[in-house]
């Protein structure tokens, strides 16, 4: 009897306390991107889904249907301090373009090579990806090979400029990773590029 | 073009072809450890290695931290992840060959906390990226988020 009336009072007077006592142990919180934009996450539990599109809003991961709730910056820092402190530097992307009809870099792109070297030298245990891209003109398999040709030229140019690093990967995305979305068989100068990523 | 030049050119193309094959080999790194503190380990093919910056990562690797540990890594598609103390995370799946339309990233956070900053795979094919805990799954639409897998 006594506990029943306590429960009734609790339901009436202390909903906030009851709610926080049931706070999830597992949850995910959306954060703003480095550029200030915010993406979305879709959280799926056993029986339902929730979508979060606002920074600072969390969703429970241990209820059958995820429930959303707001999280204070203080709680984020308390919970995730270690993971946030371990965040590596953001990868630096350099985009190099080619003279038409060849594998020769444009003068502007050639002038970027020292900046790539400086970026690599400034990082602890840097690794570099050199990825060649093409536009959608022609056969995808040919473009795969052309992308690799371009990437290899950039690698050689970086080595000639003095790059000393073991962790270099040279690869091609062919026409599979366009900078400017186009239909098939479309010439597009901005898609004929090599991206050098220093991490 | 002289005959010698032609032969050199052919050899060069062969070498480029070999590199292309190597780039997709199972054993190639999918990323690297970048930051660490305290007790932080990578269990790779049954071997436990100290997670020092520059350590190569492969699909299937398990990342673990102790009471005072933390660890940060980058993957080749520019996904950036880090875990806090007492965490365990598995890289279940990693496929990054946009030229062959092969894309996939699956990560499980078994305990502890993590930060996830999405990369090129999430940009090219968002539905191919999944972050799981024992009770829920997070689908990624180009973004940054924090996960707490409390037990």
HADDOCK unambig.tbl for C-alpha pairs under 7 A between the chains (distance, minus, plus):
assign (segid A and resid 25 and name CA) (segid B and resid 149 and name CA) 6.92 0.50 0.50
assign (segid A and resid 25 and name CA) (segid B and resid 150 and name CA) 4.73 0.50 0.50
assign (segid A and resid 25 and name CA) (segid B and resid 151 and name CA) 6.62 0.50 0.50
assign (segid A and resid 26 and name CA) (segid B and resid 148 and name CA) 5.20 0.50 0.50
assign (segid A and resid 26 and name CA) (segid B and resid 149 and name CA) 4.54 0.50 0.50
assign (segid A and resid 26 and name CA) (segid B and resid 150 and name CA) 4.85 0.50 0.50
assign (segid A and resid 27 and name CA) (segid B and resid 147 and name CA) 5.92 0.50 0.50
assign (segid A and resid 27 and name CA) (segid B and resid 148 and name CA) 5.31 0.50 0.50
assign (segid A and resid 27 and name CA) (segid B and resid 149 and name CA) 6.72 0.50 0.50
assign (segid A and resid 28 and name CA) (segid B and resid 145 and name CA) 6.88 0.50 0.50
assign (segid A and resid 28 and name CA) (segid B and resid 146 and name CA) 5.53 0.50 0.50
assign (segid A and resid 28 and name CA) (segid B and resid 147 and name CA) 4.30 0.50 0.50
assign (segid A and resid 28 and name CA) (segid B and resid 148 and name CA) 6.16 0.50 0.50
assign (segid A and resid 29 and name CA) (segid B and resid 145 and name CA) 5.64 0.50 0.50
assign (segid A and resid 29 and name CA) (segid B and resid 146 and name CA) 5.30 0.50 0.50
assign (segid A and resid 29 and name CA) (segid B and resid 147 and name CA) 6.57 0.50 0.50
assign (segid A and resid 30 and name CA) (segid B and resid 144 and name CA) 6.42 0.50 0.50
assign (segid A and resid 30 and name CA) (segid B and resid 145 and name CA) 4.45 0.50 0.50
assign (segid A and resid 30 and name CA) (segid B and resid 146 and name CA) 6.57 0.50 0.50
assign (segid A and resid 31 and name CA) (segid B and resid 144 and name CA) 5.39 0.50 0.50
assign (segid A and resid 31 and name CA) (segid B and resid 145 and name CA) 5.03 0.50 0.50
assign (segid A and resid 32 and name CA) (segid B and resid 144 and name CA) 6.46 0.50 0.50
assign (segid A and resid 33 and name CA) (segid B and resid 143 and name CA) 6.23 0.50 0.50
assign (segid A and resid 33 and name CA) (segid B and resid 144 and name CA) 5.77 0.50 0.50
assign (segid A and resid 38 and name CA) (segid B and resid 143 and name CA) 6.37 0.50 0.50
assign (segid A and resid 39 and name CA) (segid B and resid 141 and name CA) 5.78 0.50 0.50
assign (segid A and resid 39 and name CA) (segid B and resid 142 and name CA) 5.30 0.50 0.50
assign (segid A and resid 39 and name CA) (segid B and resid 143 and name CA) 4.57 0.50 0.50
assign (segid A and resid 40 and name CA) (segid B and resid 140 and name CA) 6.63 0.50 0.50
assign (segid A and resid 40 and name CA) (segid B and resid 141 and name CA) 5.00 0.50 0.50
assign (segid A and resid 40 and name CA) (segid B and resid 142 and name CA) 6.85 0.50 0.50
assign (segid A and resid 40 and name CA) (segid B and resid 143 and name CA) 6.44 0.50 0.50
assign (segid A and resid 41 and name CA) (segid B and resid 138 and name CA) 6.41 0.50 0.50
assign (segid A and resid 41 and name CA) (segid B and resid 139 and name CA) 5.49 0.50 0.50
assign (segid A and resid 41 and name CA) (segid B and resid 140 and name CA) 4.99 0.50 0.50
assign (segid A and resid 41 and name CA) (segid B and resid 141 and name CA) 5.76 0.50 0.50
assign (segid A and resid 42 and name CA) (segid B and resid 138 and name CA) 5.64 0.50 0.50
assign (segid A and resid 42 and name CA) (segid B and resid 139 and name CA) 4.75 0.50 0.50
assign (segid A and resid 42 and name CA) (segid B and resid 140 and name CA) 6.64 0.50 0.50
assign (segid A and resid 43 and name CA) (segid B and resid 136 and name CA) 6.96 0.50 0.50
assign (segid A and resid 43 and name CA) (segid B and resid 137 and name CA) 5.69 0.50 0.50
assign (segid A and resid 43 and name CA) (segid B and resid 138 and name CA) 4.57 0.50 0.50
assign (segid A and resid 43 and name CA) (segid B and resid 139 and name CA) 6.18 0.50 0.50
assign (segid A and resid 44 and name CA) (segid B and resid 136 and name CA) 5.66 0.50 0.50
assign (segid A and resid 44 and name CA) (segid B and resid 137 and name CA) 5.11 0.50 0.50
assign (segid A and resid 44 and name CA) (segid B and resid 138 and name CA) 6.41 0.50 0.50
assign (segid A and resid 45 and name CA) (segid B and resid 135 and name CA) 6.67 0.50 0.50
assign (segid A and resid 45 and name CA) (segid B and resid 136 and name CA) 4.81 0.50 0.50
assign (segid A and resid 45 and name CA) (segid B and resid 137 and name CA) 6.69 0.50 0.50
assign (segid A and resid 61 and name CA) (segid B and resid 135 and name CA) 6.01 0.50 0.50
assign (segid A and resid 61 and name CA) (segid B and resid 136 and name CA) 4.85 0.50 0.50
assign (segid A and resid 62 and name CA) (segid B and resid 135 and name CA) 5.32 0.50 0.50
assign (segid A and resid 62 and name CA) (segid B and resid 136 and name CA) 6.48 0.50 0.50
assign (segid A and resid 80 and name CA) (segid B and resid 84 and name CA) 6.87 0.50 0.50
assign (segid A and resid 80 and name CA) (segid B and resid 113 and name CA) 6.31 0.50 0.50
assign (segid A and resid 82 and name CA) (segid B and resid 70 and name CA) 6.20 0.50 0.50
assign (segid A and resid 82 and name CA) (segid B and resid 84 and name CA) 4.34 0.50 0.50
assign (segid A and resid 82 and name CA) (segid B and resid 85 and name CA) 6.40 0.50 0.50
assign (segid A and resid 83 and name CA) (segid B and resid 70 and name CA) 6.52 0.50 0.50
assign (segid A and resid 83 and name CA) (segid B and resid 82 and name CA) 5.29 0.50 0.50
assign (segid A and resid 83 and name CA) (segid B and resid 83 and name CA) 4.49 0.50 0.50
assign (segid A and resid 83 and name CA) (segid B and resid 84 and name CA) 3.99 0.50 0.50
assign (segid A and resid 83 and name CA) (segid B and resid 113 and name CA) 6.43 0.50 0.50
assign (segid A and resid 83 and name CA) (segid B and resid 114 and name CA) 5.47 0.50 0.50
assign (segid A and resid 83 and name CA) (segid B and resid 115 and name CA) 6.02 0.50 0.50
assign (segid A and resid 84 and name CA) (segid B and resid 115 and name CA) 6.74 0.50 0.50
assign (segid A and resid 86 and name CA) (segid B and resid 35 and name CA) 5.95 0.50 0.50
assign (segid A and resid 86 and name CA) (segid B and resid 36 and name CA) 6.63 0.50 0.50
assign (segid A and resid 86 and name CA) (segid B and resid 70 and name CA) 6.07 0.50 0.50
assign (segid A and resid 86 and name CA) (segid B and resid 71 and name CA) 5.58 0.50 0.50
assign (segid A and resid 86 and name CA) (segid B and resid 72 and name CA) 5.08 0.50 0.50
assign (segid A and resid 86 and name CA) (segid B and resid 82 and name CA) 5.70 0.50 0.50
assign (segid A and resid 87 and name CA) (segid B and resid 72 and name CA) 5.50 0.50 0.50
assign (segid A and resid 87 and name CA) (segid B and resid 81 and name CA) 6.88 0.50 0.50
assign (segid A and resid 87 and name CA) (segid B and resid 82 and name CA) 5.48 0.50 0.50
assign (segid A and resid 88 and name CA) (segid B and resid 34 and name CA) 6.01 0.50 0.50
assign (segid A and resid 88 and name CA) (segid B and resid 35 and name CA) 6.16 0.50 0.50
assign (segid A and resid 88 and name CA) (segid B and resid 72 and name CA) 5.68 0.50 0.50
assign (segid A and resid 88 and name CA) (segid B and resid 73 and name CA) 6.51 0.50 0.50
assign (segid A and resid 91 and name CA) (segid B and resid 78 and name CA) 6.33 0.50 0.50
assign (segid A and resid 125 and name CA) (segid B and resid 34 and name CA) 6.95 0.50 0.50
assign (segid A and resid 125 and name CA) (segid B and resid 53 and name CA) 5.77 0.50 0.50
assign (segid A and resid 125 and name CA) (segid B and resid 54 and name CA) 4.90 0.50 0.50
assign (segid A and resid 144 and name CA) (segid B and resid 99 and name CA) 6.33 0.50 0.50
assign (segid A and resid 171 and name CA) (segid B and resid 20 and name CA) 6.61 0.50 0.50
assign (segid A and resid 171 and name CA) (segid B and resid 23 and name CA) 6.62 0.50 0.50
assign (segid A and resid 172 and name CA) (segid B and resid 99 and name CA) 6.82 0.50 0.50
assign (segid A and resid 173 and name CA) (segid B and resid 97 and name CA) 6.68 0.50 0.50
assign (segid A and resid 173 and name CA) (segid B and resid 98 and name CA) 5.35 0.50 0.50
assign (segid A and resid 173 and name CA) (segid B and resid 99 and name CA) 4.15 0.50 0.50
assign (segid A and resid 174 and name CA) (segid B and resid 99 and name CA) 5.01 0.50 0.50
assign (segid A and resid 175 and name CA) (segid B and resid 99 and name CA) 6.32 0.50 0.50
assign (segid A and resid 176 and name CA) (segid B and resid 98 and name CA) 4.96 0.50 0.50
assign (segid A and resid 176 and name CA) (segid B and resid 99 and name CA) 4.54 0.50 0.50
assign (segid A and resid 176 and name CA) (segid B and resid 101 and name CA) 6.76 0.50 0.50
assign (segid A and resid 177 and name CA) (segid B and resid 98 and name CA) 6.12 0.50 0.50
